[in-house]
Amino acid sequence: MFPNEKVQGLIGSKVQVEMKGEKCTLEGILESVDDYLNLHLVNTTEIIDGERARALGSVVVRGNNIILINPVNE
C-alpha cells in the first residue's frame, strides 16, 4: 500500500503530525489530503514538549514539512 492511500484512509479521524525542524506536534482531525501529502487539519492544537500549548483551529500543513503522521486512538 502506498503512503498516500494509507493517509487518505485516516480522513475523519484524529491524528498527530510531527513537524520537521521544530519540537512541536500538531494534533487535529484530518479533513483532507492531496497527492503531495499536504494535510488540512481542523480543531488543531499545538503540543510542545508533551503539553498542549495553544489551539490553532483550521491548519494546512505542507507535505514536505512532515516527519510523521500518527493516528490517535481515543
Secondary structure, 3 states (H helix, E strand, C coil): CCHHHHHHCCCCCEEEEEECCCCEEEEEEEEEECCCCCEEEEEEEEEECCEEEEEEEEEEECHHHEEEEEECCC
